[in-house]
Amino acid sequence: MSKADLHLVNAADEIERQFRSVMRRLAGGVSVITAGRGDDITGMTVTSLTSLSAAPPRLLVSINRQASSFSLIDRHRLFGVNILGSDQQELAARFSNGKLKGKQRFEGISWFSGTAGVPLLDNSLATIECQVEEIIERHSHGIVVGSLLGFDLSHRLSGLVYWNGQYVDIDDDSDLNELANCSVPFAHAR
Ligand SMILES: Cc1cc2nc3c(=O)[nH]c(=O)nc-3n(C[C@H](O)[C@H](O)[C@H](O)COP(=O)(O)O)c2cc1C
């Protein structure tokens, strides 16, 4: 490698480092994306989940194509979204722990299989089952567009955010018992 090439590589590394610093300023809601069925299940912590459109209801999440969840989502064309609450920081750590793989990430925690068959985490602020509408592969990641099959909304509000390299609670749970648990069946969510 010539000196000029080396300079370019170093410049690219520096820009990447600065980009990471810039993005650390952006607070992101923490969710766990779940995928697979039977014993072949996994999940991963993400902050890239966002709403794409309300009519029709579509969301998107950017997933590294090397992550174990990506191949399961691609194969089954289904995934689960679990929006974490402020008391679920441990789940966020568990589902981004490279030492735990696949089903191990679900051991000792409370989860169930949704109507479409994807694993969903109990006590999330909201869970959503999604069908993959499209996967746009760009660079290291796949932008996964999901259409809603059904969702479940908890009474609780206090959320979990990742900002500046740390988890931050948004503690805003008031008495929302008057809000009934709302569950939209498969056919209505389309
Ligand atoms: C707070 C936080 C947010 C993350 N957000 C994303 C994300 O949006 N997309 C992504 O591909 N990885 C994200 N990751 C990394 C994945 O959680 C991690 O690489 C994944 O668990 C690896 O899965 P695997 O070991 O099953 O391959 C995030 C990690 C943390 C701690």
The ligand as a Gaussian input file, in Angstrom:
#p B3LYP/6-31G(d) Opt

LIG

0 1
 C      -28.530000      -0.191000      21.994000
 C      -28.181000      -1.053000      20.808000
 C      -28.772000      -0.802000      19.576000
 C      -28.482000      -1.588000      18.459000
 N      -29.099000      -1.318000      17.272000
 C      -28.848000      -2.095000      16.198000
 C      -29.533000      -1.865000      14.963000
 O      -30.378000      -0.985000      14.835000
 N      -29.217000      -2.679000      13.905000
 C      -28.283000      -3.674000      14.005000
 O      -28.037000      -4.355000      13.009000
 N      -27.632000      -3.922000      15.171000
 C      -27.903000      -3.166000      16.265000
 N      -27.280000      -3.425000      17.456000
 C      -26.324000      -4.553000      17.543000
 C      -27.060000      -5.873000      17.706000
 O      -27.934000      -5.909000      18.828000
 C      -26.057000      -7.045000      17.880000
 O      -25.047000      -6.916000      16.952000
 C      -26.777000      -8.334000      17.663000
 O      -27.300000      -8.794000      18.884000
 C      -25.869000      -9.355000      17.084000
 O      -26.642000     -10.494000      16.911000
 P      -26.013000     -11.938000      16.681000
 O      -24.982000     -12.140000      17.773000
 O      -27.211000     -12.797000      16.872000
 O      -25.470000     -11.968000      15.321000
 C      -27.550000      -2.650000      18.575000
 C      -26.958000      -2.907000      19.816000
 C      -27.268000      -2.129000      20.928000
 C      -26.622000      -2.427000      22.259000

